[in-house]
Amino acid sequence: MRLVVDDPTGWLRKGEVFQMGVEPVSIDILTELAAIDFETARTNRVEADFHGHAVGLLSR
């Protein structure tokens, strides 16, 4: 399911995906991950710089 930017409540619903860009150059933001728990994801994240802002990334 794709999150509609005009619907801010979408960020609160589990299982939503917000996609920026078009494949192969795109970023997906997921509101829920079924295959991994929060602590594992947080511990194994990779920090990156995005226009001067530190962001945590999960990747395969």
C-alpha positions as CSV (number, residue, x, y, z in Angstrom):
1,M,0.0,0.0,0.0
2,R,1.4,3.4,-0.8
3,L,1.1,6.3,1.6
4,V,-0.6,9.4,0.2
5,V,1.4,12.5,1.3
6,D,-1.8,14.5,1.7
7,D,-2.9,12.1,4.5
8,P,-0.7,12.6,7.6
9,T,-2.6,9.9,9.5
10,G,-0.9,7.4,7.2
11,W,2.3,7.7,9.2
12,L,0.4,6.3,12.2
13,R,-0.9,3.2,10.4
14,K,1.1,0.0,10.5
15,G,2.1,-1.6,7.2
16,E,2.2,1.7,5.2
17,V,5.0,2.5,2.7
18,F,6.0,6.0,1.7
19,Q,8.1,6.0,-1.5
20,M,10.2,8.9,-2.7
21,G,11.6,8.9,-6.2
22,V,11.3,6.2,-8.9
23,E,13.2,2.9,-9.0
24,P,16.1,2.4,-9.3
25,V,16.7,5.7,-7.5
26,S,14.1,5.7,-4.7
27,I,13.8,5.7,-0.9
28,D,11.1,3.6,0.8
29,I,10.0,4.6,4.3
30,L,8.1,1.7,6.1
31,T,5.9,2.3,9.1
32,E,6.4,-1.3,10.2
33,L,8.9,-4.2,9.7
34,A,7.6,-7.6,10.3
35,A,10.9,-9.5,9.9
36,I,12.9,-7.6,12.5
37,D,12.3,-6.2,16.0
38,F,13.1,-2.5,16.9
39,E,16.1,-3.1,19.1
40,T,17.8,-5.3,16.4
41,A,17.1,-2.7,13.7
42,R,18.3,0.2,15.9
43,T,21.5,-1.7,16.9
44,N,22.4,-2.6,13.3
45,R,21.5,0.6,11.6
46,V,24.0,2.5,9.5
47,E,24.3,6.2,9.9
48,A,24.6,8.4,6.8
49,D,24.6,12.1,6.0
50,F,21.6,13.4,4.1
51,H,22.1,17.0,3.2
52,G,23.8,17.8,6.5
53,H,21.5,15.7,8.6
54,A,22.5,12.4,10.2
55,V,20.0,9.6,9.3
56,G,19.8,6.0,10.4
57,L,19.5,3.5,7.5
58,L,18.4,-0.1,7.3
59,S,19.4,-2.0,4.2
60,R,19.8,-5.6,2.9
